[in-house]
Amino acid sequence: MTQITPQQILAQMRQLSAAAQNSPVSSPDNQNKAFTSALTDALNTVSNYQSQASQAARSIESGDGGVSLVKAMIAAQKSSVAFEAAVQVRNRVVSAYQDIMNMPI
C-alpha cells in the first residue's frame, strides 16, 4: 500500500494548476464531457477505496494473516475521507444548482 504525503498532494495540485492555466478554452460539449469523466473517475476512486477497506476488514475478521490491523484501519480511514469528500462535492453541486434555479431571469 502506498503512502500519501502532503508533499505529493501539493505537487499534484501544482501540476493541475499549471495544466489548467496552459489548457486552451474548449467548447461547452467538451467541458461537459470533462466534468462528467472527472466526476465518474472520482466516484470510481471512492468505490475502490471502499472495496479495499471492506476486503481488509473481512481479512481481519476471518483471522487471515495477510493484512495487518494497521493496514485495515488505514484503508478504512482512506475510505471514510474519500466518501466524506464525495458527499461534500455533491452538496456543493446541489447548492450551486439550487442557486442557479433560484436566479431571476
N, CA, C and O atoms as a MOPAC input file, in Angstrom:
PM7 MOZYME 1SCF
protein

 N      0.85100 1    -1.16200 1     0.00000 1
 C      0.00000 1     0.00000 1     0.00000 1
 C      0.90200 1     1.23100 1     0.00000 1
 O      1.81900 1     1.31200 1     0.81700 1
 N      0.67200 1     2.15900 1    -0.86700 1
 C      1.49900 1     3.35800 1    -0.94400 1
 C      1.01500 1     4.40400 1     0.04200 1
 O     -0.17800 1     4.52100 1     0.32000 1
 N      1.97200 1     5.16000 1     0.56200 1
 C      1.63300 1     6.22800 1     1.48700 1
 C      1.49800 1     7.52900 1     0.71600 1
 O      2.23700 1     7.78200 1    -0.23500 1
 N      0.56400 1     8.33400 1     1.12900 1
 C      0.35100 1     9.63600 1     0.50700 1
 C      0.88100 1    10.68400 1     1.47200 1
 O      0.45600 1    10.75700 1     2.62500 1
 N      1.80700 1    11.48700 1     0.99100 1
 C      2.38800 1    12.52800 1     1.83100 1
 C      1.84000 1    13.88300 1     1.41000 1
 O      1.37600 1    14.04600 1     0.28100 1
 N      1.89100 1    14.84800 1     2.30700 1
 C      1.42800 1    16.19200 1     1.94500 1
 C      2.21000 1    16.77700 1     0.76900 1
 O      1.65800 1    17.53900 1    -0.02500 1
 N      3.48100 1    16.42700 1     0.65700 1
 C      4.28500 1    16.93000 1    -0.44900 1
 C      3.77600 1    16.39600 1    -1.78400 1
 O      3.77200 1    17.11900 1    -2.78000 1
 N      3.34800 1    15.14300 1    -1.81100 1
 C      2.80700 1    14.57500 1    -3.04100 1
 C      1.51000 1    15.27200 1    -3.43200 1
 O      1.27600 1    15.55300 1    -4.60800 1
 N      0.68000 1    15.54500 1    -2.45300 1
 C     -0.58700 1    16.22000 1    -2.73700 1
 C     -0.33400 1    17.62100 1    -3.27100 1
 O     -0.96800 1    18.04300 1    -4.23800 1
 N      0.60300 1    18.35200 1    -2.63600 1
 C      0.93200 1    19.69800 1    -3.11100 1
 C      1.50300 1    19.66600 1    -4.52200 1
 O      1.18000 1    20.52400 1    -5.34300 1
 N      2.35100 1    18.68000 1    -4.80800 1
 C      2.92600 1    18.56800 1    -6.14700 1
 C      1.83500 1    18.30800 1    -7.18100 1
 O      1.86300 1    18.88200 1    -8.26900 1
 N      0.87800 1    17.45000 1    -6.85000 1
 C     -0.22300 1    17.17600 1    -7.76900 1
 C     -1.07800 1    18.41400 1    -7.98000 1
 O     -1.51900 1    18.68800 1    -9.09700 1
 N     -1.31400 1    19.16400 1    -6.90300 1
 C     -2.11100 1    20.38500 1    -7.03400 1
 C     -1.39900 1    21.40000 1    -7.92200 1
 O     -2.03900 1    22.07400 1    -8.72900 1
 N     -0.09000 1    21.51200 1    -7.77900 1
 C      0.67000 1    22.44400 1    -8.61900 1
 C      0.63700 1    22.01200 1   -10.08400 1
 O      0.51300 1    22.84700 1   -10.98000 1
 N      0.74900 1    20.69700 1   -10.32600 1
 C      0.68900 1    20.19900 1   -11.69600 1
 C     -0.67600 1    20.48300 1   -12.31100 1
 O     -0.76700 1    20.91700 1   -13.45900 1
 N     -1.72300 1    20.24100 1   -11.55200 1
 C     -3.06800 1    20.50300 1   -12.06200 1
 C     -3.28500 1    21.98500 1   -12.31200 1
 O     -3.92400 1    22.36600 1   -13.29300 1
 N     -2.76000 1    22.81700 1   -11.43400 1
 C     -2.89100 1    24.26000 1   -11.61300 1
 C     -2.16700 1    24.71600 1   -12.87500 1
 O     -2.69600 1    25.51600 1   -13.64600 1
 N     -0.95300 1    24.20400 1   -13.08400 1
 C     -0.19400 1    24.56600 1   -14.27800 1
 C     -0.89600 1    24.06700 1   -15.53500 1
 O     -0.94200 1    24.77100 1   -16.54400 1
 N     -1.43700 1    22.86700 1   -15.47900 1
 C     -2.13800 1    22.31900 1   -16.64000 1
 C     -3.39700 1    23.12100 1   -16.93800 1
 O     -3.73800 1    23.33000 1   -18.10200 1
 N     -4.08400 1    23.56700 1   -15.90400 1
 C     -5.30400 1    24.35300 1   -16.10700 1
 C     -4.99100 1    25.70700 1   -16.72900 1
 O     -5.77200 1    26.20900 1   -17.53700 1
 N     -3.87300 1    26.29800 1   -16.36900 1
 C     -3.50700 1    27.59400 1   -16.92000 1
 C     -3.06600 1    27.48700 1   -18.37400 1
 O     -3.24100 1    28.43000 1   -19.14600 1
 N     -2.50000 1    26.35700 1   -18.74800 1
 C     -1.99400 1    26.18000 1   -20.10400 1
 C     -3.00500 1    25.55800 1   -21.05100 1
 O     -2.76300 1    25.50300 1   -22.25700 1
 N     -4.12800 1    25.09200 1   -20.53500 1
 C     -5.08200 1    24.41100 1   -21.40700 1
 C     -5.91300 1    25.42500 1   -22.18800 1
 O     -6.30900 1    26.45600 1   -21.64500 1
 N     -6.17600 1    25.13400 1   -23.45400 1
 C     -6.99700 1    26.04000 1   -24.25400 1
 C     -8.45900 1    25.95400 1   -23.83200 1
 O     -8.90000 1    24.95500 1   -23.26300 1
 N     -9.18900 1    27.00300 1   -24.11800 1
 C    -10.61600 1    27.02000 1   -23.81300 1
 C    -11.31100 1    26.06400 1   -24.77500 1
 O    -11.10200 1    26.12600 1   -25.98700 1
 N    -12.13200 1    25.18600 1   -24.22600 1
 C    -12.80300 1    24.19900 1   -25.06500 1
 C    -14.28700 1    24.52400 1   -25.16300 1
 O    -14.80500 1    25.38800 1   -24.45600 1
 N    -14.94200 1    23.81800 1   -26.04600 1
 C    -16.36900 1    24.03600 1   -26.25300 1
 C    -17.15600 1    23.51900 1   -25.05200 1
 O    -16.64800 1    22.68900 1   -24.29700 1
 N    -18.38700 1    23.99500 1   -24.86300 1
 C    -19.19800 1    23.52200 1   -23.73500 1
 C    -19.42000 1    22.01500 1   -23.74600 1
 O    -19.49700 1    21.39200 1   -22.68700 1
 N    -19.52300 1    21.42200 1   -24.94000 1
 C    -19.73000 1    19.98300 1   -25.01400 1
 C    -18.52700 1    19.24600 1   -24.43800 1
 O    -18.68700 1    18.27900 1   -23.69300 1
 N    -17.32000 1    19.70200 1   -24.78300 1
 C    -16.11100 1    19.08400 1   -24.24600 1
 C    -15.99800 1    19.31600 1   -22.74900 1
 O    -15.52100 1    18.44700 1   -22.02000 1
 N    -16.43400 1    20.48300 1   -22.28300 1
 C    -16.38400 1    20.76800 1   -20.85300 1
 C    -17.33600 1    19.85100 1   -20.09800 1
 O    -17.01200 1    19.38400 1   -19.00600 1
 N    -18.50700 1    19.59000 1   -20.67100 1
 C    -19.45800 1    18.67600 1   -20.03500 1
 C    -18.86800 1    17.28000 1   -19.93400 1
 O    -18.99600 1    16.61700 1   -18.90500 1
 N    -18.21800 1    16.83300 1   -21.01300 1
 C    -17.60600 1    15.51000 1   -21.00200 1
 C    -16.47100 1    15.45900 1   -19.99400 1
 O    -16.30700 1    14.46000 1   -19.29400 1
 N    -15.68300 1    16.52900 1   -19.91200 1
 C    -14.57200 1    16.55900 1   -18.96200 1
 C    -15.09500 1    16.52300 1   -17.53000 1
 O    -14.55000 1    15.80700 1   -16.69000 1
 N    -16.14000 1    17.28600 1   -17.24600 1
 C    -16.72300 1    17.28700 1   -15.90300 1
 C    -17.29700 1    15.92100 1   -15.57300 1
 O    -17.09900 1    15.39900 1   -14.47600 1
 N    -18.00500 1    15.35000 1   -16.53000 1
 C    -18.60700 1    14.03800 1   -16.31400 1
 C    -17.54400 1    12.97900 1   -16.07000 1
 O    -17.67700 1    12.16000 1   -15.16100 1
 N    -16.49000 1    12.99400 1   -16.87900 1
 C    -15.44100 1    11.99000 1   -16.69400 1
 C    -14.68600 1    12.21100 1   -15.38900 1
 O    -14.30600 1    11.24100 1   -14.73200 1
 N    -14.46100 1    13.45900 1   -14.99900 1
 C    -13.78100 1    13.73300 1   -13.72800 1
 C    -14.63100 1    13.25500 1   -12.55500 1
 O    -14.11400 1    12.67100 1   -11.60300 1
 N    -15.92500 1    13.50300 1   -12.62900 1
 C    -16.82500 1    13.07100 1   -11.56400 1
 C    -16.90100 1    11.54900 1   -11.50800 1
 O    -16.89200 1    10.96200 1   -10.42600 1
 N    -16.97500 1    10.91800 1   -12.66600 1
 C    -17.01500 1     9.45800 1   -12.72000 1
 C    -15.73600 1     8.86000 1   -12.16000 1
 O    -15.78300 1     7.89900 1   -11.39300 1
 N    -14.59400 1     9.42000 1   -12.53700 1
 C    -13.31400 1     8.93000 1   -12.01800 1
 C    -13.23700 1     9.07500 1   -10.50000 1
 O    -12.76000 1     8.17500 1    -9.80900 1
 N    -13.70400 1    10.19800 1    -9.99000 1
 C    -13.67500 1    10.42100 1    -8.54300 1
 C    -14.56500 1     9.41300 1    -7.81800 1
 O    -14.17900 1     8.87500 1    -6.78000 1
 N    -15.74800 1     9.15900 1    -8.36100 1
 C    -16.65100 1     8.19500 1    -7.72900 1
 C    -16.10100 1     6.77400 1    -7.81600 1
 O    -16.27900 1     5.98100 1    -6.89200 1
 N    -15.43700 1     6.45100 1    -8.91900 1
 C    -14.80400 1     5.14000 1    -9.03300 1
 C    -13.68100 1     4.98600 1    -8.01300 1
 O    -13.49500 1     3.90800 1    -7.44900 1
 N    -12.94000 1     6.05600 1    -7.77800 1
 C    -11.87300 1     6.02200 1    -6.78000 1
 C    -12.45000 1     5.78800 1    -5.39000 1
 O    -11.91300 1     4.99400 1    -4.61800 1
 N    -13.53700 1     6.47500 1    -5.07100 1
 C    -14.19800 1     6.27400 1    -3.77600 1
 C    -14.66400 1     4.82600 1    -3.65500 1
 O    -14.50000 1     4.20000 1    -2.60800 1
 N    -15.23700 1     4.30700 1    -4.71400 1
 C    -15.70100 1     2.92200 1    -4.70500 1
 C    -14.54400 1     1.95000 1    -4.48700 1
 O    -14.67600 1     0.98100 1    -3.73900 1
 N    -13.41500 1     2.20800 1    -5.13900 1
 C    -12.24100 1     1.34600 1    -4.96200 1
 C    -11.73900 1     1.38800 1    -3.52300 1
 O    -11.40700 1     0.34800 1    -2.95500 1
 N    -11.67900 1     2.57700 1    -2.92900 1
 C    -11.25200 1     2.69300 1    -1.53400 1
 C    -12.19300 1     1.92400 1    -0.61200 1
 O    -11.74400 1     1.26600 1     0.32700 1
 N    -13.49900 1     2.00400 1    -0.87700 1
 C    -14.45700 1     1.28700 1    -0.04400 1
 C    -14.30800 1    -0.22300 1    -0.20600 1
 O    -14.43400 1    -0.96700 1     0.76600 1
 N    -14.04300 1    -0.67400 1    -1.42100 1
 C    -13.83600 1    -2.10400 1    -1.65300 1
 C    -12.58700 1    -2.59600 1    -0.93300 1
 O    -12.59700 1    -3.66400 1    -0.32000 1
 N    -11.51100 1    -1.81500 1    -1.00800 1
 C    -10.26900 1    -2.19100 1    -0.32500 1
 C    -10.47900 1    -2.25400 1     1.18400 1
 O     -9.97600 1    -3.16200 1     1.84600 1
 N    -11.22000 1    -1.29300 1     1.72600 1
 C    -11.48700 1    -1.28300 1     3.16600 1
 C    -12.32800 1    -2.49100 1     3.56500 1
 O    -12.08100 1    -3.10400 1     4.60400 1
 N    -13.31100 1    -2.83400 1     2.75200 1
 C    -14.15300 1    -3.99800 1     3.04800 1
 C    -13.34200 1    -5.28700 1     3.01800 1
 O    -13.48800 1    -6.14400 1     3.89000 1
 N    -12.48900 1    -5.41600 1     2.01000 1
 C    -11.65900 1    -6.61200 1     1.91100 1
 C    -10.70100 1    -6.71400 1     3.09000 1
 O    -10.50300 1    -7.79800 1     3.63800 1
 N    -10.11000 1    -5.59500 1     3.48000 1
 C     -9.18900 1    -5.60000 1     4.61300 1
 C     -9.92900 1    -5.95900 1     5.90000 1
 O     -9.41500 1    -6.71800 1     6.72200 1
 N    -11.12500 1    -5.41800 1     6.07300 1
 C    -11.91300 1    -5.72500 1     7.27400 1
 C    -12.29400 1    -7.20200 1     7.30500 1
 O    -12.22400 1    -7.84100 1     8.35500 1
 N    -12.69700 1    -7.74500 1     6.15900 1
 C    -13.03100 1    -9.17100 1     6.09900 1
 C    -11.82500 1   -10.03300 1     6.43200 1
 O    -11.95100 1   -11.05000 1     7.11300 1
 N    -10.65200 1    -9.62600 1     5.95100 1
 C     -9.43300 1   -10.38500 1     6.24100 1
 C     -9.12700 1   -10.37900 1     7.73600 1
 O     -8.74000 1   -11.40100 1     8.30200 1
 N     -9.30400 1    -9.23200 1     8.36200 1
 C     -9.06600 1    -9.14000 1     9.80800 1
 C    -10.08900 1    -9.98000 1    10.56900 1
 O     -9.73300 1   -10.69700 1    11.50400 1
 N    -11.36100 1    -9.89400 1    10.16900 1
 C    -12.42100 1   -10.63500 1    10.85700 1
 C    -12.23700 1   -12.14000 1    10.73800 1
 O    -12.54100 1   -12.88200 1    11.67100 1
 N    -11.74000 1   -12.59100 1     9.58900 1
 C    -11.56100 1   -14.02600 1     9.38500 1
 C    -10.25300 1   -14.53600 1     9.97000 1
 O    -10.01200 1   -15.74300 1     9.98900 1
 N     -9.40600 1   -13.63200 1    10.44700 1
 C     -8.14100 1   -14.04500 1    11.04500 1
 C     -7.05500 1   -14.30900 1    10.02700 1
 O     -6.03000 1   -14.90900 1    10.35200 1
 N     -7.26400 1   -13.87200 1     8.80600 1
 C     -6.26000 1   -14.03700 1     7.76200 1
 C     -5.03400 1   -13.19800 1     8.12000 1
 O     -5.15800 1   -12.01600 1     8.44300 1
 N     -3.86900 1   -13.80400 1     8.06300 1
 C     -2.64600 1   -13.09500 1     8.44200 1
 C     -2.09600 1   -12.20700 1     7.35600 1
 O     -1.05500 1   -11.58100 1     7.55600 1
 N     -2.75400 1   -12.12600 1     6.21000 1
 C     -2.23400 1   -11.35000 1     5.09100 1
 C     -2.35300 1    -9.84700 1     5.26500 1
 O     -1.64700 1    -9.08900 1     4.59900 1
 N     -3.23700 1    -9.40600 1     6.15000 1
 C     -3.46600 1    -7.97300 1     6.33100 1
 C     -3.31300 1    -7.64700 1     7.81400 1
 O     -3.91300 1    -8.29700 1     8.67000 1
 N     -2.50800 1    -6.64000 1     8.10100 1
 C     -2.35600 1    -6.22800 1     9.49700 1
 C     -3.51100 1    -5.31400 1     9.89200 1
 O     -4.18300 1    -4.73100 1     9.04100 1
 N     -3.72400 1    -5.20400 1    11.17800 1
 C     -4.78200 1    -4.34700 1    11.69100 1
 C     -4.53000 1    -2.89200 1    11.31300 1
 O     -5.46600 1    -2.15000 1    11.01600 1
 N     -3.27600 1    -2.49500 1    11.32700 1
 C     -2.91900 1    -1.11300 1    10.97800 1
 C     -3.30800 1    -0.81200 1     9.53700 1
 O     -3.88800 1     0.23800 1     9.25900 1
 N     -2.99600 1    -1.72000 1     8.62000 1
 C     -3.34100 1    -1.50800 1     7.21000 1
 C     -4.85300 1    -1.48200 1     7.01800 1
 O     -5.36700 1    -0.71300 1     6.20500 1
 N     -5.55700 1    -2.31700 1     7.76100 1
 C     -7.01700 1    -2.32400 1     7.65600 1
 C     -7.59800 1    -1.00700 1     8.15800 1
 O     -8.53400 1    -0.47400 1     7.56000 1
 N     -7.05600 1    -0.48100 1     9.24400 1
 C     -7.54300 1     0.79200 1     9.78000 1
 C     -7.22700 1     1.94400 1     8.83300 1
 O     -8.04400 1     2.84800 1     8.65800 1
 N     -6.05600 1     1.91700 1     8.22700 1
 C     -5.69300 1     2.96200 1     7.26200 1
 C     -6.62300 1     2.90300 1     6.05700 1
 O     -7.07500 1     3.93800 1     5.56800 1
 N     -6.91200 1     1.69800 1     5.57700 1
 C     -7.82900 1     1.54700 1     4.44000 1
 C     -9.21700 1     2.06500 1     4.80300 1
 O     -9.87900 1     2.70000 1     3.98200 1
 N     -9.66100 1     1.79400 1     6.03300 1
 C    -10.97300 1     2.27500 1     6.46400 1
 C    -10.99400 1     3.79600 1     6.53900 1
 O    -11.98600 1     4.41800 1     6.15900 1
 N     -9.91700 1     4.40200 1     7.02200 1
 C     -9.86100 1     5.86100 1     7.11300 1
 C     -9.80100 1     6.50800 1     5.73100 1
 O    -10.44000 1     7.53400 1     5.49700 1
 N     -9.03500 1     5.91000 1     4.81200 1
 C     -8.99400 1     6.42500 1     3.43500 1
 C    -10.38800 1     6.39000 1     2.82800 1
 O    -10.82400 1     7.33900 1     2.17700 1
 N    -11.07700 1     5.28200 1     3.05100 1
 C    -12.43000 1     5.13400 1     2.52700 1
 C    -13.35300 1     6.18900 1     3.11900 1
 O    -14.15500 1     6.79500 1     2.40700 1
 N    -13.23800 1     6.40300 1     4.40900 1
 C    -14.08600 1     7.38100 1     5.08800 1
 C    -13.82500 1     8.79600 1     4.58700 1
 O    -14.76600 1     9.54500 1     4.32100 1
 N    -12.56100 1     9.16500 1     4.46000 1
 C    -12.21100 1    10.51100 1     3.99400 1
 C    -12.67000 1    10.71900 1     2.55500 1
 O    -13.20600 1    11.77400 1     2.21700 1
 N    -12.46000 1     9.71500 1     1.71000 1
 C    -12.87300 1     9.82800 1     0.31000 1
 C    -14.39000 1     9.96100 1     0.20100 1
 O    -14.89100 1    10.74700 1    -0.60300 1
 N    -15.11400 1     9.19800 1     1.00400 1
 C    -16.57400 1     9.26900 1     0.96600 1
 C    -17.06200 1    10.62800 1     1.45200 1
 O    -17.96000 1    11.21700 1     0.85000 1
 N    -16.48200 1    11.12600 1     2.53000 1
 C    -16.87500 1    12.44300 1     3.04400 1
 C    -16.59600 1    13.53800 1     2.01400 1
 O    -17.39400 1    14.46100 1     1.85500 1
 N    -15.47100 1    13.43300 1     1.32000 1
 C    -15.15700 1    14.41200 1     0.27700 1
 C    -16.18300 1    14.34100 1    -0.84800 1
 O    -16.61500 1    15.37200 1    -1.36400 1
 N    -16.57400 1    13.12600 1    -1.22800 1
 C    -17.57900 1    12.96600 1    -2.28300 1
 C    -18.92100 1    13.55300 1    -1.84600 1
 O    -19.62000 1    14.16500 1    -2.65300 1
 N    -19.27600 1    13.37400 1    -0.59700 1
 C    -20.52900 1    13.93900 1    -0.08300 1
 C    -20.46600 1    15.46200 1    -0.11400 1
 O    -21.44600 1    16.11300 1    -0.47700 1
 N    -19.32900 1    16.03500 1     0.26000 1
 C    -19.18800 1    17.49000 1     0.24200 1
 C    -19.27400 1    18.04000 1    -1.18300 1
 O    -19.88100 1    19.08700 1    -1.41200 1
 N    -18.66800 1    17.33500 1    -2.13600 1
 C    -18.76200 1    17.76200 1    -3.53900 1
 C    -20.21000 1    17.70200 1    -3.99300 1
 O    -20.69900 1    18.62000 1    -4.65200 1
 N    -20.89300 1    16.62400 1    -3.64300 1
 C    -22.30500 1    16.50600 1    -4.00000 1
 C    -23.12000 1    17.65200 1    -3.41800 1
 O    -23.96300 1    18.23500 1    -4.09900 1
 N    -22.86400 1    17.97000 1    -2.15400 1
 C    -23.59600 1    19.06400 1    -1.50900 1
 C    -23.33900 1    20.39400 1    -2.20600 1
 O    -24.25600 1    21.19700 1    -2.37900 1
 N    -22.09900 1    20.62200 1    -2.60300 1
 C    -21.77100 1    21.87800 1    -3.29400 1
 C    -22.44400 1    21.94200 1    -4.66200 1
 O    -22.93900 1    22.99600 1    -5.06200 1
 N    -22.46400 1    20.83100 1    -5.37200 1
 C    -23.09800 1    20.80000 1    -6.69200 1
 C    -24.59800 1    21.04500 1    -6.55700 1
 O    -25.17400 1    21.80700 1    -7.33300 1
 N    -25.22400 1    20.41300 1    -5.59100 1
 C    -26.66100 1    20.61300 1    -5.37500 1
 C    -26.94000 1    22.05800 1    -4.98600 1
 O    -27.90700 1    22.65300 1    -5.46200 1
 N    -26.10900 1    22.62200 1    -4.13100 1
 C    -26.28200 1    24.01400 1    -3.71500 1
 C    -26.13100 1    24.96800 1    -4.90500 1
 O    -26.91000 1    25.90900 1    -5.05300 1
 N    -25.13300 1    24.72100 1    -5.74200 1
 C    -24.93500 1    25.56700 1    -6.92300 1
 C    -26.12400 1    25.44700 1    -7.87400 1
 O    -26.57800 1    26.44600 1    -8.43100 1
 N    -26.62200 1    24.23800 1    -8.05700 1
 C    -27.78700 1    24.02500 1    -8.91800 1
 C    -28.99700 1    24.78300 1    -8.37700 1
 O    -29.72100 1    25.42600 1    -9.13600 1
 N    -29.21400 1    24.70700 1    -7.07400 1
 C    -30.35200 1    25.41000 1    -6.47800 1
 C    -30.19800 1    26.92000 1    -6.61500 1
 O    -31.17600 1    27.62500 1    -6.86700 1
 N    -28.97200 1    27.41900 1    -6.45000 1
 C    -28.73400 1    28.85600 1    -6.62700 1
 C    -29.05200 1    29.29200 1    -8.05300 1
 O    -29.66100 1    30.34000 1    -8.26800 1
 N    -28.64000 1    28.49300 1    -9.01500 1
 C    -28.89700 1    28.82300 1   -10.42100 1
 C    -30.39500 1    28.77500 1   -10.71000 1
 O    -30.92300 1    29.63800 1   -11.41200 1
 N    -31.07300 1    27.77300 1   -10.17400 1
 C    -32.50900 1    27.64500 1   -10.41900 1
 C    -33.30400 1    28.77300 1    -9.76300 1
 O    -34.38300 1    29.12000 1   -10.24300 1
 N    -32.79600 1    29.34300 1    -8.68900 1
 C    -33.49900 1    30.42200 1    -7.98900 1
 C    -33.17300 1    31.80500 1    -8.54000 1
 O    -33.72100 1    32.80100 1    -8.06700 1
 N    -32.29200 1    31.88300 1    -9.53000 1
 C    -31.95400 1    33.18200 1   -10.11600 1
 C    -33.11900 1    33.70700 1   -10.94600 1
 O    -33.76200 1    32.95000 1   -11.67400 1
 N    -33.38700 1    35.00000 1   -10.83500 1
 C    -34.43500 1    35.56800 1   -11.69300 1
 C    -33.93000 1    35.67100 1   -13.13400 1
 O    -32.73900 1    35.85800 1   -13.38300 1
 N    -34.84500 1    35.54600 1   -14.04800 1
 C    -34.46700 1    35.60700 1   -15.46800 1
 C    -34.54600 1    37.02000 1   -15.96700 1
 O    -34.26600 1    37.27800 1   -17.13800 1

